Amino acid sequence: MYHLTIYIWDGESDNVYHLLDYVQHCGEHHVSLFFLRKKNAQLAQMKNVYVFDYPERITAEWINGIHNIAQKINAVSVRIHSLIKASATINLPLIQAFQPEIANGARVALFLYERDFNDLAWRQEFNNLLSKGLRVSEHINRLKSAITRQNGEWHAAWHYLLGSVVETHYIFHDLYKNTHTSFFSSSRFAYLSQQHQQLDHTQKMKLLSLLGVNHHTLDLVKQICAQKQSLFFIDDGVDYPLGEQDKDACLLQELLAQKTECVFLINYTGNIDAQRSPGMTFIRLPDSVTPELLALMGIVAPQIYGVCSLSLFAFNDNRVKKVFFHEHKQFADNIRLRHFLRAHCQNTVACHYLNETLNRLEKQDTEPHFFYLGESMGDALFAIGSLNALRDELSGQFILLAPTIYHKLLALCPYVDAVWDREQLEPTMKEAIYMATVQGRYHQPCSGKHIFATKHQIDSILETYPKRHFPPQKKEIVLSLDSIDKRNVDRFLRNNHLMNNVVLIHPNEGVPNRTWPQASWEALIERFVQDGWSVVLIGANTNFYSHKKTVEIENKRVFNAIDQFSMGETVYLMTRASLLVACDSGPVALAAATDIAICALYSVVPGEYRLPFRHGVAGWNALAVNLSCQYTHCAKDYPRDTRGTFDAWCPNDKSYTCIRQYSVDDFYHGITQFLHSKKYIRPLRDEIMSIQ
């Protein structure tokens, strides 16, 4: 039987507090599991220690795998070290997995830590809610119910209430002290500074050995700090998108004014130590020597400067004198951080702003806008529709960041200046995107906010801009076909004698909540053939999503154009056809750039939120068949009620009844009625051919 300890950490550097706990608890009958994004070579050599990769995604299988290990070694106790912010995704699921052991009296305990300013801000807000009368007992009851029911329910307040369902110890950062002392009076709430008092000499040596740090190095740092005018510069450890020269220049200016003799560079990314500065020595400490480690060892310089990060305040004293912020004073993140520091730092801290973006903009003439597009062709085309209106409102180039498969199609839009592959960005491109983000010129028209909105997707996109009301003509998807090579399509039509009454059918599958059964498509196609229509199948089996395919239709009287044309050629084909029949899918958005009639089935989203604007009219020359269900427009509930994939979303027990049971008779009857109504705009060539 063993005592099991699990350490879960997704940071890019070692968590010294996890390692400290390990050296304090390792032993013959202890097993330790480490889940790390950056593996520690020394750890893997320790007895009864198993080091795993931190998972790319937290899944039920991963949670169950941890539980299975505990069962396999017959663990009599389980200690789990994790982040407070991971309570919904990791900590609560682990509590649920270990319920049988807890019920049988085994000790299961959580040890939860903070990592960044957001964690402190959440805790501050929780203190505020407590002061305003948060009904803690009600939340505890809901939390207990959620553990039993395992229904995915979560509330932000529960981050600090896990102690009501399992032994939980919280280790808070000292920068923010809890104000609601009655709630936080329990010994299960502690601060990091208390960890510093629990470390003896032997444990220090073990910890340094695990980190690969020579204790003589730290002794030398301590000696220099005692003998020379020394300073710690604590960087944020991140390669900044615009480089480090602005930071280095600002730091050097401040250091020269201070006449500092020795500067220790910690977590540092930059090149200031390559410069000659008479009377000043720069010492770049190894990456493993972090502010947290120095604080544990009781080593600190008389003064501390640094780029704003939580590590800068690891020493819990008044030695932080100057804080450097990326970008400008009015940058939203900087405003929040500055207010937080002023409220909670015991001393006055000078703030300096590096202004990286502004420094570069002074040398540039144009300021482009970047639009990040998703993987869905339909969503990408709706974004194109919004550009029609935004072109008159926003100055500068419009650059799209999109999957390569859509580049040639998106380049047909006259409002687009360039299309970049978002997965193959050069350093200069990344810099330009970052600067645009700082300026508010980075846009996400394909976000879930717009996809699940209770209005037309293009309207939702445009509502995020100051001018909220745009005429319908400005919401049209415009694609220029002048550069398209039309010969393949013309040859296909000519060889198959497709002159008039051509219906394009897109029988897609692979998306359960928008897939009509194959038998239904085959029966519908037969109706069209019997009524004298020329049926052409369109679609692609080589699109962005490997699971999205087209149904194989066994009918020798139809013409198969699947995988035969590019997206641009398909748009041109639509200009030569009379009618498009599809489910809610990309070809409907493609058809927006033409006058072809559209008849489409809509299940999760009402058709009026997707049918295109054409000739200044929403849904012009189109029929939307909204399928009946008690959960009508169920997409609007998706973000709140599930963590699965939207393609499989169905609140009706994943039965997909609305689309799977929709009858061919009803669909064809609706199409026929539409074709005989005034809403249907018949192509001129069909009119001419009917007269002849």
PyMOL commands that set and color helices and strands:
alter all, ss='L'
color gray80, all
select helices_A, chain A and resi 16-25+43-45+60-72+84-97+99-103+117-131+136-149+156-160+162-164+183-185+192-196+201-211+215-227+245-258+272-274+291-296+310-313+332-344+356-361+377-390+404-410+427-439+448-451+457-462+472-475+487-495+512-514+518-530+567-575+586-591+607-609+634-641+646-648+657-660+664-675+684-691
alter helices_A, ss='H'
color red, helices_A
select strands_A, chain A and resi 2-9+30-36+49-53+75-83+107-113+167-172+189-191+230-234+262-266+281-284+303-307+320-325+350-353+369-372+398-402+418-421+442-443+502-506+508-509+534-537+549-550+559-560+579-583+597-602+613-614+617-618+622-626
alter strands_A, ss='S'
color yellow, strands_A
deselect
rebuild
show_as cartoon
